């Protein structure tokens, strides 16, 4: 039996049943602390790498002048206080995003902030950009030695103090300036315009006028690192096309991420009883998959020569990631699949991608991008 198979068996039969008996937010906090501990010591990183790491030259890519060992990354929303950057390469990720980080700290929305929908293979998410703020986290990130590309996700502070669009834009710009000033060795930024859990937002930056005003100010920063935009799932194809046209007007924007949480509780992917019992918040995992794939395909058909696409939503195995790549995603992010399947799933996906490519006659992952679009 392979190492990955043993880990998968132990996780499914022992670890996950135990974890799923405990409050999801509590387990999340403990696992972040444990991951931070593992990353702090070379011996722990080496042991983790022995059990989880997988690499293959056919998965390596250079995108936006950034070297990615493989296309699988940890999405924003899991490591919101930057506790994991030193361990994730040993787990097998090719890149990771911390945050979403905001200019001012925020302690999180009223509980529950996290819940599980096992039959729907989904998580209820209601954190509302919980994080320690840009001042604290910029200093933490500056200390890290990074082995894989790191992205910093930035969004509007979830605060009632921000009463106008102009104030919200200034808040976002202030966060960018703090990270730029600290000289952190991150490879890229993400701009999160699509979080549906901001209790105090007076605006939506996925509205075209607000987005335009925000991007005008970001363009003035003359960022030296690529910027990707985390996009909403709930917009229609026409609305998404209009947003993409606006994004393409700004050279600083190098790509888009599809997408954020599922807001439609009537999506057929859900188990109806689970959704009825779920409190306030929105959903990750399998309920995001279909719309994510549709928008990846739409964006590739419209903007393949202009924008890099990162696929996010419903990735639980290699086939799920492969579908997103075939639709046009150059990179793929995940969170929920790792929680349901176990940490070995990252290596399993990368190993599976190589097998799927070779089975279909491809020699490199770049040859697969967009073949179904």
VOGU-3710 file (C-alpha; in Angstrom, 3 decimals, decimal comma):
1> xxxxxxxxxx> 0,000/0,000/0,000  1,319/3,466/-0,937  2,027/6,138/1,678  -0,779/8,307/0,294  -3,234/5,402/0,504  -2,334/4,761/4,136  -2,719/8,437/5,026  -6,037/8,590/3,199  -7,328/5,525/5,043  -6,282/6,865/8,449
11> xxxxxxxxxx> -7,758/10,295/7,712  -11,094/8,925/6,481  -11,546/6,264/9,153  -10,050/7,929/12,239  -9,045/11,577/11,906  -11,994/13,029/9,984  -14,724/11,318/12,050  -13,045/12,688/15,194  -12,610/16,188/13,735  -16,178/16,303/12,438
21> xxxxxxxxxx> -17,501/15,697/15,956  -15,938/18,995/17,064  -16,931/22,553/16,156  -15,532/23,407/12,713  -14,095/26,789/13,691  -12,344/25,276/16,710  -10,745/22,525/14,615  -9,718/25,063/11,999  -7,916/27,171/14,606  -6,133/24,134/16,053
31> xxxxxxxxxx> -5,000/22,920/12,633  -3,637/26,340/11,724  -1,631/26,363/14,942  -0,400/22,824/14,276  0,604/23,725/10,728  2,461/26,775/11,996  4,358/24,558/14,454  5,319/22,071/11,728  6,587/24,868/9,515  8,749/26,346/12,254
41> xxxxxxxxxx> 11,191/23,410/12,415  13,253/21,918/9,605  12,861/18,360/10,889  9,065/18,634/10,885  9,090/20,090/7,385  11,289/17,206/6,208  8,995/14,581/7,744  5,935/16,227/6,204  7,667/16,335/2,834  8,513/12,613/3,049
51> xxxxxxxxxx> 4,861/11,674/3,481  3,124/14,194/1,201  5,357/15,777/-1,434  5,120/14,887/-5,117  6,676/16,617/-8,111  6,971/16,029/-11,837  8,570/18,240/-14,502  5,455/18,106/-16,684  3,587/20,129/-14,026  6,082/23,012/-13,833
61> xxxxxxxxxx> 5,031/26,336/-15,363  6,270/29,907/-15,582  3,302/32,265/-15,428  3,597/36,046/-15,111  7,324/35,473/-14,611  6,564/33,309/-11,541  7,806/29,716/-11,325  5,129/27,264/-10,213  6,282/23,744/-9,346  2,742/22,483/-9,890
71> xxxxxxxxxx> -0,668/24,067/-10,589  -2,368/23,303/-7,246  -2,579/26,119/-4,687  -4,240/26,826/-1,361  -6,973/29,428/-1,859  -7,491/32,535/0,233  -9,864/32,027/3,147  -8,097/29,183/4,935  -4,856/30,753/6,188  -6,248/34,199/6,936
81> xxxxxxxxxx> -3,543/35,072/9,499  -0,540/33,787/7,531  0,319/30,817/9,754  1,084/28,243/7,036  3,472/29,642/4,386  6,449/27,671/5,690  4,787/24,236/5,665  2,608/24,228/2,529  5,431/23,443/0,093  6,174/20,293/2,117
91> xxxxxxxxxx> 2,501/19,282/1,878  2,865/19,523/-1,896  1,184/22,790/-2,867  2,639/24,677/-5,816  1,576/28,063/-4,441  -0,599/29,562/-1,724  -2,574/32,684/-0,900  -2,870/34,182/2,590  -5,784/36,267/3,757  -8,014/37,879/2,807
101> xxxxxxxxxx> -6,121/40,568/4,752  -7,612/43,991/5,383  -6,166/47,337/6,371  -7,712/47,211/9,850  -8,058/44,025/11,911  -11,422/42,309/12,232  -12,359/39,632/14,756  -14,889/37,896/12,545  -18,655/37,848/12,142  -20,961/36,607/14,923
111> xxxxxxxxxx> -20,732/32,826/15,339  -21,020/30,401/13,727  -18,300/31,470/11,303  -17,747/27,999/9,863  -19,903/24,917/9,399  -19,956/21,610/7,519  -22,410/20,169/5,008  -21,002/16,637/4,488  -23,738/15,364/2,148  -23,308/18,449/-0,036
121> xxxxxxxxxx> -19,508/18,280/0,277  -19,487/21,912/1,238  -18,555/24,305/4,020  -20,676/27,139/5,361  -18,407/30,202/5,529  -19,262/33,344/7,484  -15,942/34,815/8,631  -16,311/38,197/6,924  -12,562/38,750/6,403  -11,484/37,725/9,891
131> xxxxxxxxxx> -7,780/38,656/10,186  -5,218/40,497/12,314  -4,848/43,405/9,895  -2,222/44,564/7,433  0,173/46,122/9,964  0,556/42,927/12,016  0,524/40,472/9,136  2,926/42,423/6,920  5,554/42,211/9,644  4,889/38,488/10,121
141> xxxxxxxxxx> 5,172/37,757/6,398  8,420/39,705/6,115  10,109/37,175/8,424  9,232/34,123/6,362  11,542/32,238/4,037  9,313/31,214/1,124  9,802/28,078/-0,991  6,734/28,440/-3,219  4,989/31,505/-4,684  2,997/33,409/-2,088
151> xxxxxxxxxx> -0,007/35,563/-2,861  -1,497/38,171/-0,552  -5,261/38,559/-0,807  -6,434/42,083/0,030  -9,971/43,318/0,592  -12,044/46,032/2,221  -12,031/46,121/6,023  -15,317/44,803/7,409  -15,956/47,936/9,451  -18,861/50,314/9,973
161> xxxxxxxxxx> -16,312/53,153/9,999  -16,184/52,981/6,200  -19,358/54,739/5,134  -18,685/55,607/1,491  -17,182/54,013/-1,596  -14,376/56,572/-1,473  -13,496/55,623/2,108  -13,547/51,924/1,228  -11,212/52,491/-1,715  -8,830/54,461/0,504
171> xxxxxxxxxx> -8,894/51,592/3,008  -7,934/49,040/0,337  -5,196/51,278/-1,056  -3,782/51,743/2,446  -3,431/47,971/2,811  -1,572/47,690/-0,496  0,784/50,476/0,547  1,637/48,755/3,819  2,602/45,501/2,096  4,570/47,352/-0,574
181> xxxxxxxxxx> 6,441/49,348/2,083  7,472/46,233/4,036  9,144/44,705/0,976  7,615/41,255/1,452  8,802/38,593/-0,991  5,333/37,680/-2,162  4,973/36,755/-5,817  1,547/38,254/-6,490  -1,488/39,973/-5,002  -5,153/39,026/-5,075
191> xxxxxxxxxx> -7,871/41,655/-4,918  -10,999/40,186/-3,340  -13,995/42,071/-4,754  -16,517/39,288/-4,210  -16,762/38,275/-0,538  -20,499/38,020/0,248  -20,057/38,024/4,043  -19,133/41,655/4,746  -21,657/42,857/7,325  -20,739/46,518/7,039
201> xxxxxxxxxx> -20,167/46,939/3,293  -22,013/49,894/1,776  -20,914/48,986/-1,736  -20,036/46,099/-4,003  -16,793/46,261/-5,909  -18,175/43,774/-8,382  -20,436/46,619/-9,537  -18,829/48,067/-12,630  -18,630/51,728/-11,533  -17,168/50,923/-8,127
211> xxxxxxxxxx> -14,702/48,475/-9,655  -13,576/51,069/-12,177  -13,015/53,646/-9,447  -11,043/51,145/-7,369  -8,861/49,974/-10,252  -8,062/53,553/-11,198  -6,533/54,074/-7,754  -4,728/50,721/-7,741  -3,236/51,465/-11,143  -1,648/54,601/-9,657
221> xxxxxxxxxx> 0,298/52,436/-7,185  2,412/51,007/-10,012  2,658/47,636/-8,285  5,691/45,620/-9,348  3,941/42,289/-8,787  1,043/40,742/-10,720  -2,469/41,337/-9,461  -5,312/38,817/-9,801  -8,956/39,546/-9,047  -11,158/37,135/-7,070
231> xxxxxxxxxx> -14,444/37,150/-8,977  -18,056/36,453/-7,961  -19,968/33,368/-9,087  -23,470/34,812/-8,981  -23,202/37,306/-11,834  -24,763/36,414/-15,174  -22,617/35,676/-18,202  -23,363/39,132/-19,625  -22,513/40,873/-16,359  -19,308/38,853/-16,097
241> xxxxxxxxxx> -18,330/39,768/-19,647  -18,794/43,461/-18,835  -16,611/43,096/-15,732  -13,939/41,313/-17,757  -13,948/44,038/-20,388  -13,377/46,635/-17,678  -10,627/44,568/-16,032  -8,824/44,209/-19,351  -8,512/47,995/-19,558  -6,044/47,955/-16,653
251> xxxxxxxxxx> -2,573/46,549/-17,446  -1,819/45,916/-13,763  -4,471/43,151/-13,732  -2,873/39,943/-14,996  -5,592/37,448/-14,232  -8,842/36,456/-12,552  -9,936/33,766/-10,102  -13,281/32,008/-10,539  -14,610/32,157/-8,108  -15,869/32,976/-4,671
261> xxxxxxxxxx> -18,625/31,398/-2,542  -21,957/30,035/-3,754  -24,832/32,266/-2,627  -27,739/30,349/-4,181  -29,168/27,983/-1,569  -31,396/26,453/-4,244  -28,456/25,089/-6,226  -29,268/21,422/-7,009  -25,886/20,286/-5,665  -27,050/20,914/-2,092
271> xxxxxxxxxx> -28,706/18,392/0,167  -31,893/20,333/0,973  -32,020/19,328/4,625  -28,440/20,457/5,207  -29,097/23,849/3,643  -32,275/24,372/5,660  -30,330/23,759/8,871  -27,487/26,074/7,864  -27,262/29,484/9,483  -26,231/32,781/7,923
281> xxxxxxxxxx> -23,330/32,557/5,474  -22,446/31,204/2,050  -20,947/28,018/0,689  -17,720/26,544/-0,654  -16,945/23,196/-2,259  -19,082/21,229/-4,716  -21,948/23,768/-4,938  -19,426/26,166/-6,544  -18,057/23,733/-9,115  -20,499/23,950/-12,025
291> xxxxxxxxxx> -20,663/27,745/-12,152  -16,919/28,056/-11,614  -16,287/25,833/-14,635  -18,787/27,746/-16,766  -17,105/31,060/-15,970  -13,628/29,664/-16,567  -14,734/28,583/-20,033  -16,440/31,915/-20,716  -13,352/33,875/-19,658  -10,966/31,715/-21,666
301> xxxxxxxxxx> -13,058/32,180/-24,789  -13,150/35,958/-24,285  -9,800/36,787/-22,707  -7,356/33,883/-23,135  -4,680/36,107/-24,664  -5,058/38,781/-21,997  -5,824/37,163/-18,636  -4,451/34,214/-16,688  -7,301/32,180/-15,196  -7,145/30,490/-11,798
311> xxxxxxxxxx> -9,915/27,975/-11,165  -11,386/27,611/-7,680  -14,413/25,724/-6,417  -15,259/22,052/-5,929  -11,838/20,480/-6,450  -11,803/17,139/-4,616  -9,632/15,030/-6,920  -7,398/15,132/-9,997  -10,320/14,853/-12,418  -11,956/17,943/-10,884
321> xxxxxxxxxx> -8,748/19,942/-11,343  -8,193/18,546/-14,827  -11,649/19,687/-15,965  -10,885/23,228/-14,844  -7,577/23,193/-16,686  -9,201/21,836/-19,850  -11,727/24,677/-19,665  -8,929/27,261/-19,467  -7,481/27,500/-15,958  -3,690/27,697/-15,833
331> xxxxxxxxxx> -3,723/27,196/-12,062  -6,214/25,674/-9,612  -6,952/26,555/-5,987  -8,647/24,480/-3,299  -9,638/24,382/0,378  -12,765/22,319/0,957  -11,507/19,239/-0,880  -8,493/19,074/1,429  -10,723/19,229/4,508  -12,963/16,409/3,273
341> xxxxxxxxxx> -10,309/14,212/1,643  -7,214/14,838/3,790  -3,876/16,633/3,251  -2,527/13,854/1,010  -5,032/14,956/-1,628  -2,642/17,641/-2,891  -0,029/15,080/-3,915  -2,769/12,741/-5,162  -4,116/15,455/-7,455  -0,708/16,289/-8,886
351> xxxxxxxxxx> 0,070/12,608/-9,421  -3,329/12,129/-11,020  -2,846/15,103/-13,337  0,319/13,528/-14,714  -1,509/10,242/-15,303  -4,445/11,965/-17,000  -2,137/13,988/-19,256  -0,075/11,019/-20,337  -3,171/8,890/-20,914  -4,453/11,506/-23,370
361> xxxxxxxxxx> -1,123/12,023/-25,096  -0,076/15,320/-23,521  3,494/15,800/-22,319  3,061/19,038/-20,369  0,241/20,650/-18,383  0,385/23,786/-20,542  -0,821/21,727/-23,519  -4,051/20,922/-21,680  -5,088/24,488/-20,868  -8,285/25,432/-22,702
371> xxx> -8,584/22,358/-24,938  -12,310/22,128/-24,130  -12,966/25,802/-24,784
//
